[in-house]
């Protein structure tokens, strides 16, 4: 495994050891530190499995994924912002709330962006590792989505991404984690870009299965490390809010599955827009297989 993989493991284990030893500054910065270590490790693992990764052969794409990750999460923060919530502390949001934040606003922004930059890379690298190993041969009967279904998905997605900004309610969080996938995945498919819908037409469900599994794996790790951090987030979930695993109500973990599909669809769409031309159907497949 490349050296940066061992470095990533060292960062994770060192942060855990420091946290258990009572090093408070590590507790306050645990999320960006430990997820940087995870991305380093996952990137090295992907390189070991397929011979390509963001930090070894595809650095420009890796940088783009990190920047897109920051932008996308600030979009989600916009949905969660207090301006769309009736009452409450300025640091609280509608669905998730941050605690123990850095009082210096500049350092706080560094912490935000550093943490947000790890989200897409962690999801995509985890999916790539799973697709290259345990989920490499997930096959289904070939299925091509009919045009009417694609049209309905786009319409439903457009409604879902707008409605949470208009209807201030706890239940609309479901739309935030599904709307962009419903909207962008069919658009990517029709534009000839990377799409698990296209894969299903060839009987290949490995991309879909890997992204769903990646969402669950990363979701569990997000909540595990968040539970021990001194700067952390908690949730307001409308369904079974008191039945929790770490800080997350158990039903909330279901949201991590479509969230992974949504994040990938966002990145592929952004990449297609930046290229100003349709991408090949399996573009950048080396980093997702």
C-alpha positions in Angstrom: 0.0 0.0 0.0 1.3 3.5 -0.8 2.9 5.4 2.1 0.0 7.9 2.4 -2.2 5.0 3.3 -0.1 4.1 6.3 0.0 7.8 7.1 -3.8 8.0 7.1 -4.0 5.0 9.5 -1.5 6.8 11.7 -3.6 10.0 11.7 -6.7 8.1 12.7 -5.1 6.0 15.4 -3.1 9.1 16.7 -6.3 11.2 16.8 -8.1 8.4 18.7 -5.2 8.0 21.2 -5.0 11.8 21.7 -8.8 12.0 22.3 -8.6 9.2 24.9 -5.7 10.9 26.5 -7.7 14.1 27.0 -6.1 16.3 24.4 -8.9 18.8 24.0 -7.8 20.6 20.8 -7.9 17.2 19.0 -11.5 16.7 20.4 -12.5 20.0 18.9 -10.9 19.3 15.5 -11.6 15.6 15.5 -13.9 15.5 12.5 -11.6 17.1 9.9 -8.5 15.3 11.3 -9.9 11.8 11.4 -11.6 12.1 8.0 -8.4 13.4 6.4 -6.8 10.2 7.7 -9.6 8.1 6.3 -9.4 9.7 2.9 -5.6 9.1 2.8 -6.1 5.5 3.8 -9.0 4.9 1.4 -7.2 6.5 -1.5 -4.2 4.2 -1.0 -6.5 1.2 -0.8 -8.1 2.1 -4.1 -4.7 2.5 -5.7 -3.7 -0.9 -4.3 -6.9 -2.4 -5.8 -7.1 -0.7 -9.2 -3.9 1.1 -9.8 -5.5 4.6 -9.8 -6.6 7.1 -7.2 -7.1 10.8 -6.5 -3.7 11.3 -4.8 -1.6 9.2 -7.2 -2.8 9.4 -10.8 -6.0 11.6 -10.8 -5.0 14.6 -8.7 -6.9 17.2 -10.7 -10.1 15.2 -10.4 -9.4 14.7 -6.7 -9.1 18.5 -6.2 -12.3 19.0 -8.2 -14.2 16.4 -6.1 -13.0 18.1 -2.8 -14.1 21.6 -4.1 -17.4 20.3 -5.3 -17.9 18.6 -1.9 -17.5 21.9 -0.1 -19.9 23.7 -2.4 -22.5 20.9 -2.2 -22.5 20.8 1.6 -22.9 24.6 1.8 -25.9 24.0 -0.4 -27.2 21.6 2.2 -26.4 24.1 5.0 -28.6 26.6 3.1 -31.5 24.1 3.4 -30.8 23.8 7.1 -30.2 27.5 7.8 -32.0 29.2 10.6 -33.6 31.7 8.1 -35.9 28.8 7.1 -36.6 27.8 10.6 -39.1 29.5 13.0 -37.2 30.4 16.1 -34.2 29.0 17.8 -30.5 29.8 18.5 -28.5 31.3 15.6 -26.2 28.2 15.7 -29.1 25.8 15.3 -30.6 24.6 12.1 -33.8 22.9 11.2 -32.5 19.3 11.0 -29.0 19.2 12.4 -27.3 21.5 14.9 -23.6 22.2 15.7 -22.2 22.4 19.2 -18.8 23.4 20.6 -17.9 25.5 17.6 -14.6 27.5 17.3 -15.4 31.0 18.5 -13.0 32.6 16.0 -15.1 33.0 12.9 -12.1 32.6 10.5 -10.9 29.4 12.1 -14.5 28.2 12.3 -14.8 28.6 8.5 -11.5 26.7 8.1 -13.0 23.9 10.2 -16.2 23.9 8.1 -14.5 23.8 4.7 -11.9 21.3 5.8 -14.6 18.9 7.1 -16.8 19.4 4.1 -14.0 18.8 1.6 -13.7 15.2 2.9 -17.3 14.2 2.3 -17.3 13.4 -1.4 -13.8 11.9 -1.5 -14.7 9.6 1.4 -17.9 8.4 -0.2 -16.4 7.9 -3.7 -13.2 6.2 -2.6 -15.2 3.9 -0.3 -17.5 3.0 -3.2 -14.5 2.4 -5.5 -12.9 0.1 -3.0 -16.1 -1.9 -2.5 -16.7 -2.1 -6.3 -13.2 -3.4 -6.9 -13.6 -6.1 -4.2 -16.6 -7.5 -2.5 -19.3 -5.9 -4.8 -17.4 -6.3 -8.1 -19.8 -8.9 -9.5 -23.3 -7.7 -8.5 -25.4 -8.5 -11.5 -29.1 -8.0 -12.3 -31.4 -8.6 -15.2 -30.8 -5.8 -17.7 -33.2 -3.0 -17.3 -33.6 0.2 -19.3 -35.7 3.0 -17.7 -38.5 4.1 -19.9 -38.6 7.7 -21.0 -41.8 8.4 -19.1 -40.1 7.2 -15.9 -37.1 9.5 -16.5 -39.4 12.4 -17.1 -41.3 11.7 -13.9 -38.1 11.4 -11.9 -36.8 14.7 -13.2 -40.1 16.4 -12.4 -40.3 14.9 -8.9 -36.6 15.8 -8.2 -37.2 19.4 -9.3 -40.1 19.6 -6.9 -38.2 17.9 -4.1 -35.2 20.3 -4.3 -37.5 23.4 -4.1 -40.1 22.3 -1.6 -37.9 22.3 1.5 -37.1 25.9 0.9 -40.8 26.8 0.8 -42.3 24.4 3.3 -40.6 24.7 6.7 -41.1 21.3 8.3 -39.0 18.6 9.8 -40.3 15.9 7.4 -38.9 17.7 4.3 -35.4 16.6 5.2 -36.3 13.4 3.3 -36.5 15.5 0.1 -33.1 17.1 0.7 -31.4 13.7 0.7 -33.3 12.4 -2.4 -34.3 15.3 -4.6 -31.0 16.0 -6.2 -30.5 12.3 -7.1 -34.0 12.1 -8.6 -33.3 15.2 -10.6 -29.6 14.8 -11.8 -29.3 11.0 -12.3 -31.7 11.0 -15.2 -30.1 14.1 -16.7 -26.7 12.5 -16.5 -28.1 9.3 -18.0 -29.6 11.2 -21.0 -26.4 13.2 -21.5 -24.4 10.0 -21.8 -22.5 10.6 -18.6 -21.5 8.1 -15.9 -24.8 6.7 -14.5 -25.8 3.6 -12.6 -29.0 3.7 -14.6 -26.9 3.1 -17.7 -25.1 0.2 -15.9 -28.4 -1.4 -15.1 -29.2 -1.5 -18.8 -26.1 -3.8 -19.1 -27.1 -5.9 -16.1 -24.4 -4.4 -13.9 -25.5 -3.2 -10.5 -22.1 -3.0 -9.0 -21.9 0.8 -9.1 -25.3 1.2 -7.6 -24.6 -1.4 -4.8 -21.2 0.1 -4.1 -22.6 3.7 -3.7 -25.4 2.6 -1.4 -23.0 0.5 0.7 -20.6 3.4 0.8 -23.3 5.7 2.1 -24.0 3.3 4.9 -20.3 2.7 5.8 -19.4 6.4 5.8 -22.6 7.2 7.7 -21.7 4.8 10.5 -18.2 6.2 10.7 -19.4 9.8 10.6 -21.7 9.1 13.5 -19.2 7.0 15.4 -16.4 9.7 15.3 -18.9 12.5 15.8 -20.2 10.9 19.0 -16.8 11.3 20.7 -15.9 14.7 19.3 -16.1 17.9 21.4 -17.2 19.9 18.3 -20.1 17.8 17.1 -23.6 17.8 15.5 -26.9 16.5 16.8 -30.2 16.0 15.0 -33.9 16.8 14.9 -35.5 13.8 13.2 -39.3 13.5 13.2 -39.5 9.7 13.3 -38.5 7.8 16.4 -36.2 10.6 17.6 -35.2 8.9 20.9 -34.1 5.6 19.4 -30.5 6.4 18.6 -27.2 4.8 17.5 -24.6 7.4 18.6 -26.1 10.9 18.0 -28.2 9.8 15.0 -31.8 8.4 15.4 -31.7 5.0 13.8 -34.1 5.8 11.1 -31.9 8.6 10.0 -29.3 6.1 8.8 -31.5 5.2 5.9 -30.8 8.7 4.5 -27.1 7.9 4.0 -28.0 5.5 1.2 -29.7 8.0 -1.2 -27.2 10.6 0.0 -24.3 8.7 -1.6 -26.3 8.5 -4.9 -27.1 12.2 -4.7 -23.5 13.2 -4.1 -22.2 11.2 -7.0 -24.9 12.5 -9.3 -24.0 16.1 -8.3 -20.3 15.6 -9.1 -21.0 13.9 -12.5 -23.4 16.6 -13.4 -20.9 19.4 -12.4 -18.1 17.7 -14.3 -20.4 17.4 -17.4 -21.3 21.1 -17.2 -17.6 22.1 -16.8 -16.6 20.1 -19.8 -19.5 21.7 -21.9 -20.0 18.4 -23.7 -21.4 15.0 -22.9 -19.0 12.8 -21.0 -18.5 9.2 -22.2 -20.9 6.8 -20.5 -18.2 5.3 -18.3 -16.0 8.4 -17.7 -13.7 8.3 -14.7 -14.7 4.7 -14.2 -11.3 3.9 -12.9 -12.1 5.7 -9.6 -15.4 3.9 -9.2 -14.5 0.4 -10.0 
